[in-house]
Amino acid sequence: MDSKMKVESKNLSLAVMALLLLNACAEAQDEGNPSIELAPGFDLPVNERVATLPAYQTEAERERVKADRFDIRGNYQDIFGFTSAPPIARAVAEFERSDGVLMSWDNGVATFLIELVDALDEATNIYIVTWDESESRQLKTYFADIGVNTSRLEFFEYQNDTFWTRDYGPIMIADSTGAPAFVDARYYPDRTRDDAIPTFMSRYFDVPVYRPPVATEGGNFMSNGEGLCVVTEWFLQENPGLTASEAQQIKRDYFGCAQTVVLERMDGEGTGHVDMFAKFVSEDTVLVGQYTTRDDRTNAAILDRNAQRLSQVRLANGRNLRVVRIPMPQPDYPVYRSYTNSVIANNTVVVPIYPSDRRYEAEALEIYRQTMPNYRIVTVDSDGVIELGGAVHCTTMGFATGNLAAAEPFEPQPEPEPQPEPTSDVYASEPALSIVDLQTVQDSIFVEEQGTVNRLFLELDIDHSYVGDLVVYIEHNGEYLVLQDQAGGNAQGLKRQFDISAFAGRERAGEWTLVIEDRAQQDVGRLNSWALSFED
């Protein structure tokens, strides 16, 4: 590390025990009120604080949402209702100025959060969501005792659901004058109190808020600040009613993305988020994770394809995006350690490290130093928190309340020169197969023509009363690709085109099998049709 942490990791266990033993005497040490009541009078039911939830939806959460079918957010339109888009917007990059970082306290990961606050307090203001005034006082006293600059700390008193502030916190945009605004997309339907936080923050800071008609998490969004945004296919899976063009339009209108690149999500990784394997470090440079084939053959191929896809992206200045590969520790399924899950706050970069696997740590930190030479690089032990599906980036959300660089109208895209239409071979099936509770159905298409796959599209038409029940994947010659994995909730169908790169270079001839698994009771549907289109 370039600067020594004020708190030694070996002393943190005792420190956390002391913190948890603090009681009302802390109030006597600080007669002032260190906390801000974020949402006075808000009567949305509070989930019991019984366990630390992971970054991804649990099976129990999905089952509750399906069993209930009633989305209480509809009763609070002033907090959750969709709004019109901003007149003009620019997606703000993480490496731009930060006026604050949002965090949320959870005793289940106290050691990690203490180190994280200690790493950030020199860089920016820190706003910590706490359960109540007593918790705020205890934390303020504790942080003062260990030497944290408490003038940089504020406490939002609000009973929320989880500490994954990146995913439900406000996504930053700027308008035509540079004034900041928040984008507040829908979060997981069983974490409604988390979902309300960006709108309440907008009221506290007097910043406009825009709520688009989509579900997405902040961990699955990154921007270079100049109109380029990157997400994974999880964004489309969460919103199965959107076509690819509709998704691009929403990203453009609400998030300020002139160009949105959709990458493959990692295989087996629970969140599906882009921040688990990629990171913009400047307007023209992005880090992309890299596995060895020995550590993870499947995800090595996925990340290689993602890196290749990004290297072909043309920036506003006419040059191609620069891609720098950064090693990924070997996964311990379902745990995926990542060095790109870092946070940038003004002059500081906080990078997660994993003492359980330090093979690539020095190399990863050197890549940060080389690509971000004017930044202070600090590390935080993230071995414990990564077991829950995220690390430093997932638990922090930077934001600004003062003016930023102004948004400008998007330049009209030049008309592309006419190109010959690509030739394609289309193979279709209309099986009209019933999809029954807790059963698997499949249908096959046999391709006779030999040759390698160049570009492959799969057109899918499924009717189903609860798409979130379904896992859908395609198999060919012993390989498979998951297209949909219990995402989309109560959407009434899955009708979209998939652009599939996983089979590029493979032999096209042979049997292609579409498999649909219904993994929950109560809802049924039908596979109407599907088709494969091979483009040369």
C-alpha positions in Angstrom: 0.0 0.0 0.0 1.1 3.6 -0.6 -0.2 4.7 2.7 -0.3 2.8 5.9 -3.7 2.0 7.3 -4.3 3.5 10.7 -6.0 0.3 11.9 -4.0 -2.9 11.8 -6.1 -5.9 10.6 -4.8 -8.1 13.4 -6.3 -5.7 16.0 -9.7 -5.4 14.3 -11.3 -8.5 15.8 -10.8 -7.1 19.3 -11.8 -3.6 18.1 -15.1 -5.0 16.7 -15.8 -6.8 19.9 -15.4 -3.6 21.8 -17.6 -1.8 19.3 -20.4 -4.3 19.8 -20.1 -4.0 23.6 -20.6 -0.2 23.5 -23.8 0.9 25.2 -25.6 4.0 26.3 -22.4 5.4 27.8 -21.5 6.4 24.3 -24.3 8.8 24.3 -22.9 10.5 27.4 -19.6 11.1 25.5 -21.4 13.0 22.7 -24.4 15.1 23.6 -25.0 16.2 20.1 -27.0 14.2 17.6 -24.6 12.7 15.0 -27.3 11.3 12.8 -29.8 12.6 10.3 -33.2 11.0 10.1 -33.3 10.2 6.4 -37.0 9.4 6.0 -39.2 10.8 8.9 -42.7 9.4 8.8 -42.0 6.7 6.2 -44.2 3.8 7.1 -43.1 1.1 4.7 -42.8 -2.2 6.7 -39.3 -3.0 8.0 -37.8 -6.5 7.4 -36.5 -8.1 10.5 -32.7 -7.6 11.0 -31.9 -11.3 11.4 -29.1 -12.0 9.0 -26.6 -10.4 6.6 -28.0 -10.9 3.1 -25.8 -11.5 0.0 -25.4 -9.2 -2.9 -27.7 -11.4 -5.0 -31.3 -12.3 -4.4 -31.6 -15.4 -2.2 -33.9 -18.3 -3.1 -36.1 -17.4 -0.1 -36.5 -13.8 -1.3 -37.5 -15.0 -4.8 -40.0 -17.4 -3.2 -41.5 -14.7 -1.0 -41.9 -12.3 -4.0 -43.6 -15.1 -6.1 -45.9 -16.2 -3.3 -47.0 -12.6 -2.5 -47.4 -11.2 -6.1 -48.2 -7.8 -4.5 -45.6 -5.2 -5.0 -46.1 -2.7 -2.2 -44.1 -0.1 -4.0 -47.2 0.7 -6.0 -48.7 2.3 -2.9 -45.8 4.8 -2.7 -45.8 6.5 -6.1 -43.9 9.6 -4.9 -41.0 7.4 -3.9 -41.1 4.5 -6.3 -43.2 5.7 -9.3 -41.5 6.0 -12.6 -40.7 9.6 -13.8 -40.1 11.2 -17.1 -36.5 11.3 -18.3 -34.3 14.3 -17.8 -34.2 16.8 -20.6 -30.5 16.0 -21.2 -28.1 13.8 -19.3 -24.5 12.7 -19.1 -23.5 9.6 -17.3 -20.9 10.5 -14.7 -17.7 8.4 -14.4 -16.6 7.0 -11.0 -13.2 8.7 -11.4 -14.8 12.2 -11.5 -15.1 14.4 -8.4 -16.8 12.8 -5.4 -18.6 14.8 -2.7 -19.4 11.7 -0.7 -19.6 7.9 -0.5 -22.7 6.1 0.7 -22.2 3.1 2.9 -24.5 1.1 5.2 -23.6 -0.5 8.5 -24.0 -4.2 9.2 -22.5 -5.8 12.2 -22.1 -9.1 10.3 -19.3 -7.5 8.3 -18.1 -5.0 10.8 -14.4 -5.7 10.4 -14.5 -5.1 6.7 -16.6 -1.9 7.0 -14.2 -0.5 9.7 -11.2 -1.0 7.3 -13.2 0.5 4.5 -14.1 3.7 6.4 -10.5 4.0 7.5 -9.3 3.7 3.9 -11.8 6.4 2.6 -11.8 9.1 5.3 -8.9 11.0 3.8 -10.5 11.0 0.3 -14.1 12.1 0.7 -17.1 12.5 3.1 -18.7 9.2 4.1 -22.4 8.9 4.7 -23.3 5.7 6.7 -26.8 4.4 6.9 -27.4 3.2 10.5 -30.4 1.4 12.1 -31.0 4.0 14.8 -29.6 6.9 16.7 -27.9 4.6 19.3 -26.0 2.8 16.5 -24.9 6.2 15.0 -23.5 7.3 18.4 -21.7 4.1 19.0 -20.0 4.2 15.6 -19.1 7.8 15.9 -17.4 7.2 19.3 -15.6 4.1 18.0 -14.3 5.8 14.9 -13.1 8.8 16.9 -11.2 6.4 19.2 -9.3 4.7 16.4 -8.3 8.0 14.7 -10.8 8.3 11.9 -11.5 11.9 10.9 -15.1 12.0 12.2 -15.7 15.4 10.7 -15.9 13.5 7.4 -18.6 11.1 8.8 -22.3 11.6 8.6 -25.0 9.1 9.7 -28.3 8.6 8.0 -30.7 7.0 10.5 -32.9 4.7 8.5 -33.9 1.1 8.9 -32.9 -0.5 5.6 -32.4 -4.0 4.3 -28.8 -4.6 3.3 -25.3 -2.9 3.1 -24.9 -3.3 -0.7 -25.1 0.4 -1.4 -23.6 0.2 -4.9 -26.6 -1.7 -6.1 -29.4 0.5 -4.7 -27.6 3.8 -4.2 -28.1 6.8 -6.6 -26.5 6.5 -10.0 -25.0 9.9 -11.0 -25.8 12.0 -14.1 -25.2 15.6 -14.9 -27.5 18.0 -16.9 -26.7 20.6 -19.5 -25.4 23.0 -16.9 -23.3 20.4 -15.0 -25.8 20.3 -12.2 -26.0 16.8 -10.7 -29.0 14.5 -10.6 -29.7 11.0 -9.3 -31.0 8.0 -11.3 -33.0 5.7 -9.1 -33.8 2.4 -10.9 -35.8 -0.4 -9.4 -33.9 -2.7 -7.0 -34.8 -6.3 -5.9 -38.5 -6.4 -5.0 -38.0 -7.8 -1.5 -35.6 -5.1 -0.5 -38.0 -2.2 -0.8 -36.5 0.0 2.0 -33.1 -0.1 0.2 -34.9 0.8 -3.0 -36.2 4.0 -1.5 -32.9 5.4 -0.4 -31.9 7.4 -3.6 -35.2 9.3 -3.6 -34.8 10.2 0.1 -31.2 11.2 -0.5 -32.4 13.5 -3.4 -34.7 15.3 -1.0 -32.0 15.7 1.6 -29.4 17.0 -0.8 -32.0 18.9 -2.9 -30.9 17.1 -6.1 -33.3 16.0 -8.8 -34.1 12.3 -9.1 -35.3 10.4 -12.1 -36.8 6.9 -11.9 -36.7 4.9 -15.1 -39.1 2.0 -15.9 -36.4 -0.7 -15.5 -34.8 -2.8 -12.8 -31.1 -2.7 -12.5 -28.3 -2.4 -9.9 -25.4 0.0 -9.8 -22.9 -2.8 -9.8 -24.1 -3.6 -13.4 -23.4 -0.1 -14.7 -20.2 1.7 -15.5 -19.4 4.8 -17.6 -16.4 6.5 -19.0 -18.0 9.9 -18.5 -18.1 10.6 -22.2 -21.2 8.7 -23.3 -19.9 5.1 -23.2 -21.7 2.8 -20.8 -21.1 -0.9 -20.1 -23.5 -3.5 -18.6 -23.9 -7.2 -18.8 -26.7 -9.3 -20.3 -28.1 -9.5 -16.8 -29.7 -6.1 -17.5 -31.8 -7.6 -20.3 -32.5 -10.7 -18.3 -33.9 -8.6 -15.4 -36.1 -6.8 -17.9 -37.4 -9.5 -20.2 -40.1 -7.2 -21.7 -37.5 -4.9 -23.2 -36.0 -5.4 -26.7 -32.4 -4.6 -27.1 -33.2 -1.3 -28.9 -35.6 -0.3 -26.1 -32.9 -1.0 -23.5 -30.5 1.2 -25.5 -33.1 4.0 -25.6 -33.7 3.9 -21.8 -30.0 4.0 -21.2 -29.6 7.0 -23.5 -32.6 8.9 -22.1 -32.3 8.4 -18.4 -28.6 7.4 -17.8 -26.9 9.6 -20.5 -25.4 6.8 -22.5 -24.7 7.6 -26.1 -23.5 4.0 -26.5 -24.2 1.0 -24.3 -22.1 -2.1 -24.7 -23.7 -5.3 -23.4 -21.2 -8.0 -22.3 -21.6 -11.6 -21.3 -22.0 -12.2 -17.5 -19.6 -14.6 -15.8 -20.7 -18.2 -15.6 -21.9 -19.2 -12.1 -21.3 -15.7 -10.5 -24.4 -14.8 -8.5 -24.9 -11.1 -9.2 -24.3 -11.0 -13.0 -22.7 -7.6 -12.6 -20.0 -6.0 -14.7 -18.1 -4.7 -11.7 -17.1 -8.2 -10.8 -14.7 -8.3 -13.8 -14.3 -4.8 -15.3 -13.4 -1.2 -14.3 -13.0 2.1 -16.1 -9.9 3.8 -14.8 -10.0 6.7 -17.3 -12.0 7.9 -20.2 -10.1 5.7 -22.6 -8.9 2.8 -20.4 -10.8 -0.1 -18.9 -9.5 -3.0 -16.8 -10.9 -6.4 -17.7 -10.4 -9.5 -15.6 -8.4 -12.5 -16.9 -8.5 -16.1 -15.7 -6.0 -18.8 -16.7 -7.6 -21.8 -18.3 -6.4 -23.9 -15.4 -8.2 -21.7 -12.9 -11.5 -21.4 -14.8 -11.7 -22.5 -18.4 -15.3 -21.3 -19.0 -14.9 -17.8 -17.5 -11.5 -17.4 -19.1 -13.2 -17.7 -22.5 -16.0 -15.4 -21.5 -13.7 -12.7 -20.3 -11.5 -13.0 -23.3 -14.6 -12.5 -25.5 -15.6 -9.5 -23.4 -12.1 -8.0 -23.6 -12.2 -8.4 -27.4 -15.6 -6.8 -27.6 -14.4 -3.8 -25.6 -11.2 -3.4 -27.6 -13.4 -2.8 -30.7 -15.4 0.0 -29.2 -14.8 3.3 -30.9 -14.7 6.3 -28.5 -16.0 9.8 -29.1 -12.5 10.9 -30.0 -12.3 8.4 -32.8 -9.9 6.1 -31.1 -10.5 2.6 -29.8 -11.0 1.9 -26.1 -7.8 0.6 -24.5 -8.2 -2.7 -22.6 -5.8 -3.7 -19.9 -6.1 -7.2 -18.5 -5.9 -7.8 -14.8 -5.6 -11.2 -13.2 -8.5 -12.9 -11.3 -7.9 -15.2 -8.4 -9.1 -18.7 -8.9 -12.8 -19.0 -8.0 -14.0 -21.1 -5.1 -17.5 -21.7 -6.4 -19.7 -19.9 -5.8 -17.2 -17.3 -4.5 -15.6 -15.1 -7.2 -12.8 -12.9 -6.0 -12.2 -9.8 -8.1 -9.6 -7.0 -8.1 -11.9 -4.9 -10.3 -14.4 -4.6 -7.5 -12.6 -1.5 -6.3 -13.8 2.0 -5.6 -12.4 5.4 -6.8 -13.0 8.4 -4.5 -11.2 11.5 -5.7 -7.4 10.8 -5.3 -7.8 7.4 -3.7 -8.4 3.9 -5.1 -9.4 1.3 -2.6 -8.7 -2.2 -3.9 -9.9 -5.4 -2.4 -7.3 -8.0 -1.5 -7.8 -11.7 -0.5 -5.2 -13.1 1.9 -6.6 -16.6 1.2 -5.1 -16.3 -2.4 -2.3 -13.8 -2.9 -0.8 -15.3 -6.1 -1.9 -12.4 -8.2 -2.1 -9.6 -5.7 1.2 -7.9 -6.4 0.6 -8.0 -10.1 -2.9 -6.6 -9.7 -1.8 -3.7 -7.5 1.0 -2.9 -9.9 -1.5 -2.7 -12.8 -3.5 -0.1 -10.8 -0.3 1.9 -10.1 0.6 1.9 -13.8 -2.9 2.8 -15.1 -3.7 5.3 -12.3 -0.2 6.8 -11.5 -1.5 9.9 -9.7 -3.8 8.1 -7.3 -3.2 6.8 -3.8 -3.7 3.0 -3.8 -5.1 1.5 -0.6 -6.1 -2.1 0.1 -8.8 -3.6 2.2 -9.0 -7.3 3.2 -12.2 -8.6 1.5 -11.9 -12.3 2.1 -14.9 -12.4 4.4 -17.3 -10.1 2.5 -16.6 -11.7 -0.9 -18.3 -14.9 0.5 -21.5 -12.8 0.2 -21.0 -12.0 -3.4 -19.2 -8.6 -3.4 -16.3 -6.6 -2.1 -15.3 -2.9 -2.0 -17.2 -1.5 -5.0 -20.4 -3.4 -4.1 -20.5 -1.8 -0.7 -19.9 1.8 -1.6 -21.6 4.3 -3.9 -19.9 7.6 -4.7 -22.0 10.7 -5.5 -21.7 14.4 -6.1 -23.9 17.3 -5.0 -22.0 20.1 -6.6 -21.6 21.0 -10.3 -19.8 18.6 -12.7 -18.9 18.8 -16.3 -22.0 19.7 -18.3 -23.9 17.3 -20.5 -24.0 18.1 -24.2 -26.5 17.0 -26.8 -25.4 13.7 -28.4 -23.9 14.2 -31.8 -26.1 12.7 -34.5 -24.6 9.4 -35.5 -23.3 9.5 -39.1 -25.1 7.4 -41.6 -23.0 4.2 -42.1 -21.9 3.5 -45.6 -24.1 0.8 -47.2 -22.8 -2.6 -46.6 -23.8 -5.8 -48.3 -26.4 -7.7 -46.3 -24.8 -10.6 -44.4 -25.8 -13.9 -45.6 -27.5 -16.0 -43.0 -28.9 -19.5 -42.6 -32.0 -19.7 -40.5 -33.2 -22.9 -38.7 -36.6 -22.6 -36.9 -38.9 -24.7 -34.8 -42.4 -24.2 -33.6 -43.0 -27.0 -31.1 -45.8 -25.3 -29.0 -44.5 -27.3 -26.0 -46.3 -26.9 -22.7 -44.0 -25.8 -19.8 -45.3 -27.5 -16.6 -44.4 -26.8 -13.0 -41.1 -28.4 -11.8 -40.5 -30.1 -15.1 -38.0 -29.8 -17.9 -38.9 -29.5 -21.6 -36.6 -29.5 -24.5 -36.7 -29.1 -28.3 -33.9 -29.7 -30.9 -33.0 -28.3 -34.2 -30.6 -30.3 -36.4 -28.2 -28.3 -38.6 -26.9 -30.2 -41.6 -24.6 -27.7 -43.2 -21.1 -27.9 -42.0 -18.8 -25.0 -41.2 -17.7 -22.9 -38.2 -20.0 -20.5 -36.3 -19.2 -16.9 -37.0 -22.1 -14.9 -35.6 -25.1 -16.7 -34.1 -28.5 -15.2 -33.1 -31.2 -17.1 -31.2 -34.8 -15.9 -31.5 -37.0 -17.1 -28.6 -40.8 -16.9 -28.0 -42.0 -18.2 -24.6 -45.3 -17.5 -22.9 -45.2 -18.0 -19.2 -47.1 -16.4 -16.3 -44.0 -16.0 -14.2 -40.7 -15.9 -16.1 -38.7 -15.9 -12.9 -39.4 -19.6 -12.6 -37.4 -20.5 -15.6 -33.9 -21.5 -16.4 -33.3 -21.6 -20.2 -30.1 -22.8 -21.9 -28.9 -24.0 -25.3 -26.7 -27.1 -25.7 -24.5 -28.1 -28.7 -21.8 -30.8 -29.0 -21.3 -31.1 -25.2 -21.2 -27.4 -24.5 -24.0 -25.2 -23.1 -24.9 -21.6 -22.5 -27.4 -20.3 -20.0 -29.7 -17.7 -21.6 -32.0 -17.0 -18.7 -31.6 -18.0 -15.0 -34.7 -17.3 -12.9 -34.7 -13.6 -13.7 -37.5 -11.3 -14.7 -39.9 -12.0 -11.9 -43.5 -11.8 -12.8 -43.0 -10.8 -16.4 -45.5 -12.6 -18.6 -43.3 -13.9 -21.3 -39.8 -14.1 -22.8 -39.7 -12.9 -26.3 -36.3 -11.6 -27.4 -33.3 -12.2 -29.6 -30.0 -13.4 -28.1 -26.7 -12.4 -29.7 -24.5 -15.5 -28.8 -20.7 -15.3 -29.1 -19.9 -18.4 -26.9 -20.1 -20.8 -29.8 -17.9 -18.7 -32.2 -15.4 -20.8 -34.0 -17.3 -24.1 -33.1 -18.6 -26.5 -35.7 -22.2 -25.5 -36.5 -23.4 -28.9 -37.8 -25.2 -31.2 -35.5 -28.0 -31.1 -32.9 -28.8 -27.8 -31.1 -31.1 -28.4 -28.1 -33.0 -25.7 -26.2 -33.7 -26.7 -22.6 -36.3 -25.0 -20.4 -36.5 -25.9 -16.7 -39.4 -24.7 -14.6 -38.1 -24.6 -11.0 -41.2 -23.4 -9.0 -44.8 -24.3 -8.6 -48.0 -22.4 -9.5 -47.2 -21.0 -12.9 -47.1 -22.6 -16.3 -46.4 -21.6 -19.9 -45.5 -22.6 -23.4 -42.5 -22.6 -25.7 -44.1 -21.2 -28.9 -41.1 -21.1 -31.2 -37.4 -20.6 -31.4 -34.9 -20.1 -34.2 -31.1 -20.1 -34.9 -29.6 -17.7 -37.4 -26.0 -18.2 -38.5 -24.5 -15.2 -40.2 -21.3 -15.4 -42.3 
